[in-house]
């Protein structure tokens, strides 16, 4: 179940309104009824199946390993490269900046 059809609006507030209505509609018509539909053991089997399928589908995308790799690639790695470059040049750029040269 996805919210929206991939369309993008120029007004972000309008887009939020459209997508929030779709979200609540999906919750009300599809997800919440599955949760309250129980078998003779009072277990929401269809809801559990839906949750397990979601975890299988989204687990590879939303996990700490991927987040740490992405964080390192975006924020740490560029600074390590810059630090190494500065060290190779014996911090000349930094000293020149510090002493106003």
MIDOSE-1310 file (N, C-alpha, C; in nm, 2 decimals, decimal comma, always signed):
residues 101
xxxx	+0,08/-0,12/+0,00/+0,00/+0,00/+0,00/+0,09/+0,12/+0,00; +0,06/+0,21/-0,09/+0,14/+0,33/-0,11/+0,05/+0,45/-0,10; +0,10/+0,56/-0,05/+0,03/+0,68/-0,04/+0,07/+0,77/-0,16; -0,02/+0,82/-0,24/+0,01/+0,90/-0,35/+0,04/+0,82/-0,47
xxxx	+0,04/+0,88/-0,59/+0,07/+0,81/-0,71/+0,20/+0,87/-0,77; +0,28/+0,93/-0,69/+0,41/+0,98/-0,74/+0,40/+1,13/-0,80; +0,28/+1,18/-0,79/+0,26/+1,32/-0,84/+0,32/+1,42/-0,74; +0,37/+1,53/-0,80/+0,43/+1,63/-0,71/+0,35/+1,76/-0,75
xxxx	+0,32/+1,83/-0,64/+0,25/+1,96/-0,66/+0,34/+2,08/-0,63; +0,31/+2,19/-0,69/+0,40/+2,31/-0,66/+0,38/+2,36/-0,52; +0,26/+2,34/-0,47/+0,23/+2,39/-0,33/+0,24/+2,27/-0,23; +0,35/+2,27/-0,15/+0,37/+2,16/-0,06/+0,26/+2,14/+0,04
xxxx	+0,19/+2,25/+0,08/+0,08/+2,24/+0,18/-0,04/+2,16/+0,11; -0,06/+2,19/-0,01/-0,17/+2,12/-0,09/-0,13/+1,97/-0,10; +0,00/+1,95/-0,13/+0,04/+1,81/-0,15/+0,02/+1,73/-0,01; +0,06/+1,80/+0,10/+0,04/+1,74/+0,23/-0,10/+1,71/+0,26
xxxx	-0,19/+1,80/+0,22/-0,33/+1,78/+0,24/-0,39/+1,66/+0,16; -0,35/+1,65/+0,03/-0,39/+1,54/-0,05/-0,34/+1,41/+0,00; -0,21/+1,40/+0,04/-0,15/+1,28/+0,09/-0,20/+1,24/+0,22; -0,23/+1,34/+0,31/-0,29/+1,31/+0,44/-0,42/+1,24/+0,43
xxxx	-0,51/+1,29/+0,33/-0,64/+1,24/+0,31/-0,62/+1,09/+0,26; -0,53/+1,07/+0,17/-0,51/+0,93/+0,12/-0,46/+0,84/+0,23; -0,37/+0,89/+0,32/-0,32/+0,81/+0,43/-0,43/+0,77/+0,52; -0,52/+0,87/+0,56/-0,63/+0,84/+0,65/-0,73/+0,75/+0,59
xxxx	-0,75/+0,76/+0,46/-0,84/+0,68/+0,38/-0,79/+0,53/+0,38; -0,66/+0,52/+0,35/-0,60/+0,39/+0,35/-0,61/+0,32/+0,49; -0,58/+0,40/+0,59/-0,59/+0,34/+0,73/-0,73/+0,30/+0,76; -0,82/+0,39/+0,73/-0,96/+0,36/+0,77/-1,02/+0,24/+0,69
xxxx	-0,99/+0,23/+0,56/-1,06/+0,13/+0,48/-0,98/+0,00/+0,46; -0,85/+0,00/+0,48/-0,77/-0,12/+0,46/-0,70/-0,17/+0,58; -0,62/-0,09/+0,65/-0,53/-0,13/+0,75/-0,61/-0,16/+0,88; -0,68/-0,06/+0,93/-0,75/-0,08/+1,06/-0,85/-0,19/+1,06
xxxx	-0,93/-0,21/+0,95/-1,02/-0,33/+0,95/-0,94/-0,46/+0,96; -0,82/-0,47/+0,90/-0,74/-0,59/+0,91/-0,70/-0,62/+1,06; -0,67/-0,51/+1,12/-0,63/-0,52/+1,26/-0,74/-0,58/+1,35; -0,86/-0,53/+1,32/-0,98/-0,57/+1,41/-1,05/-0,69/+1,36
xxxx	-1,01/-0,75/+1,24/-1,07/-0,87/+1,20/-0,99/-0,98/+1,26; -1,05/-1,05/+1,35/-0,98/-1,16/+1,43/-1,04/-1,29/+1,40; -0,95/-1,39/+1,41/-1,00/-1,53/+1,39/-1,05/-1,59/+1,52; -1,08/-1,72/+1,53/-1,14/-1,77/+1,65/-1,04/-1,77/+1,77
xxxx	-0,91/-1,75/+1,74/-0,81/-1,73/+1,85/-0,80/-1,59/+1,89; -0,88/-1,50/+1,83/-0,87/-1,36/+1,85/-0,74/-1,30/+1,81; -0,68/-1,35/+1,70/-0,55/-1,30/+1,64/-0,58/-1,24/+1,50; -0,53/-1,12/+1,48/-0,55/-1,06/+1,35/-0,46/-1,11/+1,24
xxxx	-0,48/-1,23/+1,19/-0,39/-1,30/+1,10/-0,36/-1,22/+0,97; -0,46/-1,16/+0,91/-0,44/-1,08/+0,79/-0,35/-0,96/+0,81; -0,37/-0,90/+0,93/-0,29/-0,78/+0,96/-0,15/-0,82/+0,99; -0,13/-0,94/+1,06/+0,01/-0,99/+1,08/+0,08/-1,02/+0,95
xxxx	+0,01/-1,08/+0,86/+0,06/-1,11/+0,73/+0,10/-0,98/+0,65; +0,02/-0,88/+0,66/+0,05/-0,75/+0,60/+0,18/-0,69/+0,66; +0,19/-0,69/+0,79/+0,30/-0,64/+0,86/+0,43/-0,71/+0,82; +0,42/-0,84/+0,82/+0,54/-0,92/+0,79/+0,58/-0,90/+0,64
xxxx	+0,49/-0,89/+0,55/+0,52/-0,85/+0,41/+0,59/-0,72/+0,40; +0,53/-0,62/+0,48/+0,59/-0,49/+0,48/+0,74/-0,49/+0,53; +0,76/-0,57/+0,63/+0,89/-0,57/+0,69/+0,99/-0,64/+0,59; +0,94/-0,74/+0,52/+1,03/-0,81/+0,42/+1,06/-0,71/+0,31
xxxx	+0,96/-0,63/+0,27/+0,98/-0,54/+0,15/+1,07/-0,42/+0,19; +1,04/-0,37/+0,31/+1,11/-0,24/+0,35/+1,23/-0,26/+0,43; +1,25/-0,38/+0,49/+1,37/-0,40/+0,58/+1,50/-0,37/+0,51; +1,52/-0,41/+0,39/+1,65/-0,38/+0,33/+1,68/-0,23/+0,31
xxxx	+1,57/-0,15/+0,29/+1,58/-0,01/+0,27/+1,60/+0,07/+0,40; +1,52/+0,03/+0,50/+1,52/+0,10/+0,63/+1,59/+0,01/+0,74; +1,72/+0,02/+0,74/+1,79/-0,05/+0,85/+1,91/+0,03/+0,89; +1,97/+0,00/+1,01/+2,08/+0,08/+1,06/+2,20/+0,07/+0,98
xxxx	+2,23/-0,05/+0,92/+2,35/-0,07/+0,84/+2,35/+0,03/+0,72; +2,23/+0,03/+0,65/+2,22/+0,12/+0,53/+2,24/+0,27/+0,58; +2,17/+0,30/+0,69/+2,18/+0,44/+0,74/+2,32/+0,48/+0,77; +2,39/+0,39/+0,84/+2,53/+0,42/+0,88/+2,62/+0,44/+0,75
xxxx	+2,60/+0,35/+0,66/+2,68/+0,36/+0,53/+2,65/+0,49/+0,46; +2,52/+0,53/+0,45/+2,48/+0,65/+0,39/+2,54/+0,78/+0,46; +2,53/+0,77/+0,59/+2,58/+0,88/+0,68/+2,73/+0,90/+0,65; +2,80/+0,78/+0,65/+2,95/+0,79/+0,63/+2,98/+0,85/+0,50
xxxx	+2,91/+0,80/+0,39/+2,94/+0,84/+0,26/+2,91/+0,99/+0,24; +2,80/+1,04/+0,30/+2,76/+1,18/+0,29/+2,84/+1,28/+0,37; +2,87/+1,24/+0,50/+2,93/+1,33/+0,59/+3,07/+1,31/+0,64; +3,11/+1,18/+0,65/+3,24/+1,15/+0,71/+3,34/+1,14/+0,60
xxxx	+3,32/+1,06/+0,50/+3,41/+1,04/+0,39/+3,47/+1,16/+0,32; +3,38/+1,26/+0,29/+3,43/+1,38/+0,23/+3,53/+1,46/+0,32; +3,51/+1,46/+0,45/+3,60/+1,53/+0,54/+3,73/+1,45/+0,56; +3,72/+1,32/+0,55/+3,85/+1,24/+0,56/+3,93/+1,27/+0,44
xxxx	+3,87/+1,28/+0,32/+3,95/+1,31/+0,20/+4,01/+1,45/+0,21; +3,93/+1,54/+0,26/+3,99/+1,68/+0,27/+4,10/+1,68/+0,38; +4,08/+1,61/+0,49/+4,19/+1,61/+0,59/+4,31/+1,55/+0,54; +4,30/+1,44/+0,46/+4,42/+1,38/+0,40/+4,49/+1,47/+0,30
xxxx	+4,41/+1,55/+0,23/+4,47/+1,64/+0,13/+4,54/+1,75/+0,21; +4,48/+1,80/+0,32/+4,55/+1,90/+0,40/+4,68/+1,85/+0,46; +4,67/+1,73/+0,51/+4,79/+1,67/+0,57/+4,91/+1,65/+0,47; +4,87/+1,61/+0,34/+4,97/+1,60/+0,24/+5,04/+1,73/+0,21
xxxx	+4,97/+1,84/+0,23/+5,02/+1,97/+0,20/+5,07/+2,04/+0,33; +5,08/+1,96/+0,43/+5,13/+2,00/+0,57/+5,04/+2,12/+0,62; +4,91/+2,11/+0,60/+4,81/+2,20/+0,65/+4,84/+2,35/+0,60; +4,90/+2,36/+0,49/+4,94/+2,50/+0,44/+4,81/+2,59/+0,42
xxxx	+4,71/+2,53/+0,36/+4,59/+2,61/+0,34/+4,53/+2,66/+0,48; +4,53/+2,57/+0,57/+4,47/+2,61/+0,71/+4,56/+2,71/+0,77; +4,69/+2,69/+0,76/+4,78/+2,79/+0,83/+4,77/+2,93/+0,76; +4,76/+2,93/+0,63/+4,74/+3,05/+0,55/+4,62/+3,12/+0,59
xxxx	+4,51/+3,05/+0,61/+4,38/+3,10/+0,65/+4,39/+3,16/+0,79; +4,45/+3,08/+0,88/+4,46/+3,12/+1,02/+4,55/+3,25/+1,03; +4,65/+3,25/+0,96/+4,74/+3,37/+0,97/+4,72/+3,48/+0,87; +4,61/+3,47/+0,79/+4,57/+3,57/+0,70/+4,66/+3,59/+0,58
x	+4,71/+3,48/+0,53/+4,80/+3,49/+0,41/+4,72/+3,45/+0,29
